[in-house]
Amino acid sequence: MSKEYTQLQLLHELQPVAEVNLNRHLAQARDWHPHDYVPWDQGRNFAHLGGEDWAPEQSKLNEVAKAAMFTNLLTEDNLPSYHREIADNFSMDGAWGTWVGRWTAEENRHGIVMRDYLVVTRGIDPVALENARMAHMTNGFASPDADAGLLHSVAYVTFQELATRVSHRNTGKICNDPIADRMLQRVAADENLHMTFYRNICGAALDLAPDQTIAAIHRVLTNFQMPGAEMPNFRRNAVMIAKYGIYDLRQHLEEVVRPVLKKWNIFERTDFTGLGEKYREELATYLEELERQTLKFEESRDRALARDAARGKKLTP
């Protein structure tokens, strides 16, 4: 059994790694301004509407793009809760605190630019969007694991940031709007840099406390869900998002889970002992089961898409 570290000891031991990766991030991050990605001129097209909030025909987005933008934006909106979770587990001291502040400031841009785009282009009913924001943020977000701690946090956000990058990138493609695509690719690039920071911290934690860290990774992956699960209409939107390839089980497995586990050399490491080995074996079994679930989902989705095609159903605004 490898040494068991307390939360405070982990923060102390990993502080130099956090500082190195904070400096790497600051050197690589590109400053950008949300207003540069919003087509403000389009807002003039609706100036004659006066007090009318919105009408469906004003949106140029198809139903899948609407569902994805709605879900992605509401997920970004819960930033105050995410900030609290990260700050509680990382502390606000030294490099940890600097990272928490910088990450929060960068993430805040995402909600700003997406909302401005949707309001200006009349992409989504702004009243329904605001009502959903109020409900979602009032509920907030809290880790389902009461004993989460640093290791659970860095493992979770590694996978979650990468999943968010995939979702934003694919949403941009399905919008059929080069402005939306450019905006969401910019957001996705941020998410990738954030993922890299967390992935490197978790990798260092594996070297420091392999059994403790693999336990956290196991717990995160086998109970994984995106942080928007409690938002209004999440189930309906998630089904549509998966059905049309914005974010589905195959992408989760092949573009998120497997690449990260490979980066950490989970199945090649020789430093796990006892429970650590057990968790690794269970992760291997979990990946096999996830592959089976993915194949089953793909078969079901293909049948559904074939039925839609037979009925002449298409993605319309």
C-alpha positions in Angstrom: 0.0 0.0 0.0 1.4 3.4 -1.0 1.5 6.2 1.5 -1.9 7.8 2.4 -1.8 11.6 2.1 -4.2 14.0 3.8 -5.8 16.8 1.8 -3.4 19.3 3.2 -0.4 17.1 2.4 -1.6 16.7 -1.2 -2.0 20.4 -1.7 1.5 21.0 -0.3 3.2 18.3 -2.3 1.5 19.2 -5.6 1.9 23.0 -5.2 5.1 23.1 -7.3 3.3 21.1 -10.1 0.4 23.6 -9.9 2.8 26.5 -10.2 4.5 25.0 -13.2 1.3 24.3 -15.0 -0.2 27.7 -14.1 2.8 29.4 -15.7 2.5 27.1 -18.7 -1.2 28.0 -19.0 -0.5 31.7 -18.8 2.1 31.4 -21.5 -0.2 29.5 -23.8 -3.6 31.1 -23.2 -4.7 33.6 -25.7 -6.6 36.6 -24.5 -9.8 37.3 -26.4 -12.9 39.4 -26.0 -16.5 38.1 -26.2 -17.8 41.1 -28.0 -15.5 40.3 -31.0 -17.4 37.0 -31.6 -20.9 38.4 -31.5 -22.6 39.6 -34.8 -24.0 42.8 -33.3 -25.3 44.0 -36.6 -27.8 41.2 -36.7 -29.6 42.8 -33.7 -30.6 45.7 -35.9 -32.7 43.3 -38.0 -35.1 42.9 -35.0 -35.2 46.5 -33.8 -38.6 47.0 -35.4 -40.2 44.4 -33.1 -40.4 46.7 -30.2 -41.6 44.9 -27.1 -41.9 41.5 -28.7 -39.6 39.0 -27.0 -39.2 36.3 -29.6 -40.9 34.2 -32.2 -39.6 30.8 -33.4 -39.3 31.8 -37.0 -36.7 34.4 -36.0 -34.1 31.7 -35.2 -31.8 30.3 -37.9 -30.8 27.4 -35.7 -32.1 23.9 -36.2 -33.7 22.1 -33.2 -30.5 20.1 -32.4 -28.4 23.3 -32.4 -30.9 25.0 -30.1 -30.9 22.1 -27.7 -27.1 22.0 -27.6 -26.7 25.7 -27.2 -29.3 25.8 -24.5 -27.6 22.9 -22.6 -24.1 24.2 -23.0 -24.9 27.7 -22.0 -26.8 26.7 -18.9 -23.9 24.4 -17.9 -21.6 27.4 -18.2 -24.0 29.5 -16.2 -23.4 27.6 -13.0 -19.9 29.0 -12.7 -20.4 30.4 -9.2 -21.1 26.8 -7.9 -18.1 25.4 -9.8 -15.9 28.2 -8.4 -17.0 27.3 -4.9 -16.3 23.6 -5.4 -12.9 24.2 -6.9 -11.9 26.8 -4.3 -13.0 24.5 -1.4 -10.9 21.7 -2.7 -7.9 23.6 -4.1 -7.7 26.4 -1.4 -7.0 30.0 -2.3 -3.3 30.0 -1.4 -0.4 30.4 -3.7 -0.6 28.9 -7.2 -3.8 27.1 -6.3 -5.6 30.4 -5.6 -4.2 32.1 -8.6 -5.4 29.3 -10.8 -8.8 29.3 -9.3 -9.2 33.0 -10.0 -7.8 32.8 -13.5 -9.8 29.7 -14.4 -13.0 31.4 -13.2 -12.4 34.6 -15.1 -11.7 32.6 -18.4 -14.8 30.4 -17.9 -17.0 33.4 -17.4 -16.3 34.5 -20.9 -18.0 31.4 -22.2 -21.3 32.2 -20.8 -21.0 35.9 -21.8 -20.3 35.2 -25.4 -22.8 32.4 -25.9 -25.7 34.4 -24.3 -24.8 37.6 -26.3 -24.8 35.5 -29.5 -28.1 33.9 -28.8 -29.9 37.1 -27.8 -28.5 39.2 -30.7 -29.3 36.5 -33.3 -32.6 35.6 -31.7 -31.4 32.0 -31.7 -33.4 30.9 -28.6 -36.4 32.4 -26.7 -34.6 34.8 -24.3 -37.4 34.7 -21.8 -37.4 30.9 -21.6 -33.6 30.9 -21.4 -33.6 33.4 -18.5 -36.2 31.4 -16.6 -34.2 28.3 -17.1 -31.0 30.1 -15.9 -32.7 31.3 -12.8 -34.0 27.8 -11.9 -30.7 26.1 -12.8 -28.5 28.5 -10.8 -30.8 28.5 -7.9 -30.4 24.8 -7.7 -26.6 25.2 -8.1 -24.1 22.4 -8.4 -22.5 20.3 -5.8 -20.3 17.2 -6.1 -22.4 14.1 -5.5 -19.5 12.7 -3.6 -19.5 14.4 -0.1 -15.9 13.3 0.5 -14.7 14.6 -2.9 -11.5 16.4 -2.0 -8.6 17.4 -4.3 -8.1 14.1 -6.1 -11.7 13.6 -6.9 -11.9 17.2 -8.2 -8.9 17.1 -10.5 -10.0 13.7 -11.9 -13.6 14.9 -12.5 -12.7 18.2 -14.1 -10.1 16.5 -16.4 -12.8 14.4 -18.0 -15.5 17.1 -17.8 -13.4 19.8 -19.4 -12.5 17.5 -22.3 -16.2 16.4 -22.7 -17.2 20.1 -22.8 -14.6 20.8 -25.4 -16.0 18.0 -27.6 -19.6 19.2 -27.1 -18.8 22.9 -27.9 -16.8 21.9 -31.0 -19.6 19.7 -32.4 -22.3 22.2 -31.5 -20.4 24.8 -33.6 -20.5 22.5 -36.6 -24.2 21.8 -36.5 -25.2 25.4 -36.2 -24.6 26.0 -39.9 -23.4 29.5 -39.0 -19.7 30.3 -39.4 -20.0 33.0 -36.7 -21.3 30.4 -34.2 -18.7 27.9 -35.3 -15.8 30.4 -34.8 -17.2 31.4 -31.4 -17.6 27.8 -30.1 -14.2 26.8 -31.5 -12.7 29.6 -29.4 -14.5 28.4 -26.3 -13.5 24.8 -27.0 -9.8 25.9 -27.2 -10.1 27.4 -23.7 -11.6 24.1 -22.4 -8.7 22.1 -23.8 -6.2 24.3 -22.0 -8.1 23.9 -18.8 -8.3 20.2 -19.3 -4.5 20.0 -19.7 -3.9 21.8 -16.4 -6.1 19.4 -14.5 -4.9 16.3 -16.4 -1.3 17.2 -15.5 -2.1 17.8 -11.8 -3.9 14.4 -11.7 -1.0 12.8 -13.5 1.4 14.1 -10.9 -1.0 12.9 -8.1 -0.8 9.4 -9.7 3.0 9.5 -9.3 2.7 10.8 -5.7 -0.1 8.7 -4.4 -1.0 6.1 -7.0 -3.5 4.1 -5.0 -5.4 7.1 -3.7 -5.6 8.7 -7.1 -6.7 5.6 -9.0 -9.4 5.2 -6.4 -10.6 8.8 -7.2 -10.4 8.2 -11.0 -12.4 4.9 -10.6 -15.1 6.7 -8.5 -15.4 9.6 -11.0 -15.6 7.4 -14.2 -18.0 4.8 -12.9 -20.4 7.6 -11.7 -19.7 10.2 -14.4 -22.3 12.7 -15.4 -22.1 16.1 -16.9 -22.8 19.0 -14.4 -26.0 20.0 -16.2 -28.0 16.9 -15.3 -30.4 18.9 -13.0 -31.2 21.7 -15.5 -34.7 22.1 -17.1 -35.3 19.7 -20.1 -31.9 18.1 -19.6 -33.0 14.6 -20.4 -34.8 15.6 -23.6 -31.9 17.7 -24.8 -29.3 15.1 -23.9 -31.1 12.5 -25.9 -31.2 14.8 -28.9 -27.6 15.8 -28.4 -26.5 12.2 -28.4 -28.8 11.1 -31.2 -27.3 13.7 -33.6 -23.6 13.3 -32.6 -23.0 16.4 -30.4 -21.9 14.2 -27.5 -22.7 10.5 -27.3 -21.3 7.4 -25.7 -18.8 6.7 -28.5 -17.4 10.2 -28.2 -17.3 9.9 -24.4 -15.4 6.6 -24.7 -13.0 7.3 -27.6 -12.4 11.1 -27.4 -12.5 11.5 -23.6 -12.1 8.5 -21.4 -9.6 6.4 -23.3 -7.2 9.2 -24.4 -6.9 10.5 -20.8 -6.4 7.0 -19.3 -3.7 6.4 -22.0 -2.0 9.7 -21.1 -1.8 8.6 -17.5 -0.5 5.1 -18.5 -3.2 3.6 -16.3 -2.9 0.1 -17.7 0.9 0.1 -18.0 1.9 1.5 -14.5 3.7 -0.8 -12.1 3.2 1.3 -8.9 -0.4 0.2 -7.9 -0.7 -2.1 -4.9 -3.6 -3.8 -3.2 -6.7 -1.7 -3.7 -5.0 0.2 -6.4 -4.7 -2.9 -8.5 -8.3 -3.8 -7.8 -9.5 -0.4 -9.0 -7.4 -0.7 -12.2 -9.0 -4.1 -12.9 -12.4 -2.7 -12.3 -11.7 0.2 -14.6 -10.7 -2.3 -17.4 -14.0 -4.2 -16.8 -15.9 -0.8 -16.8 -14.4 0.1 -20.2 -15.5 -3.2 -21.7 -19.1 -2.6 -20.4 -19.0 0.9 -21.7 -18.1 -0.4 -25.1 -21.0 -2.8 -25.0 -23.4 0.0 -24.0 -22.0 2.1 -26.8 -22.6 -0.5 -29.4 -26.2 -1.0 -28.1 -26.8 2.8 -28.2 -25.4 3.0 -31.8 -27.7 0.3 -33.0 -30.7 1.9 -31.4 -29.7 5.4 -32.7 -29.2 4.1 -36.3 -32.7 2.6 -36.2 -34.2 5.8 -35.0 -32.4 7.9 -37.6 -33.5 5.5 -40.3 -37.1 5.9 -39.2 -36.7 9.7 -39.2 -35.3 9.5 -42.8 -38.2 7.3 -43.9 -40.7 9.8 -42.6 -38.8 12.6 -44.3 -37.9 14.2 -40.9 -35.0 16.6 -41.0 -33.4 19.2 -38.7 -35.3 22.4 -39.3 -35.2 25.8 -37.6 
